[in-house]
Amino acid sequence: MSKNPIAEITKISDQLPIVALQDIHKRIADWLAGGGKHDDPYVWRQLRYVKSVAERVKVNGR
């Protein structure tokens, strides 16, 4: 696993519905704009969410 959760999110972003990707992008952008860092636990939680959504899309289809 990468030390950069944003890079990991980018790698699997093509597996996500656009609505989910837009939501995650906004959440992370707001976090970073508020002074958060790219490797804070909050961003890692977003990566876990992305993986979960990608898995559900794989199982259930888009």
Backbone hydrogen bonds, N-H to C=O, Kabsch-Sander energy under -0.5 kcal/mol:
donor,donor_aa,acceptor,acceptor_aa,energy
8,E,4,N,-1.6
9,I,5,P,-2.5
10,T,6,I,-2.3
11,K,7,A,-1.8
12,I,8,E,-1.2
12,I,9,I,-0.5
13,S,9,I,-0.6
13,S,10,T,-0.8
15,Q,12,I,-1.9
16,L,13,S,-1.5
21,L,17,P,-2.3
22,Q,18,I,-2.6
23,D,19,V,-2.0
24,I,20,A,-2.5
25,H,21,L,-2.5
26,K,22,Q,-2.3
27,R,23,D,-2.5
28,I,24,I,-2.7
29,A,25,H,-2.8
30,D,26,K,-2.7
31,W,27,R,-2.1
32,L,28,I,-2.8
33,A,29,A,-2.6
34,G,30,D,-1.7
35,G,32,L,-1.6
36,G,31,W,-2.5
40,D,37,K,-1.6
43,V,40,D,-0.8
44,W,40,D,-1.7
45,R,41,P,-2.2
46,Q,42,Y,-1.6
47,L,43,V,-1.8
48,R,44,W,-2.1
49,Y,45,R,-2.1
50,V,46,Q,-2.6
51,K,47,L,-2.5
52,S,48,R,-2.0
53,V,49,Y,-2.7
54,A,50,V,-2.7
55,E,51,K,-2.1
56,R,52,S,-2.2
57,V,53,V,-2.5
58,K,54,A,-2.1
59,V,55,E,-2.1
60,N,56,R,-3.1
61,G,57,V,-2.5
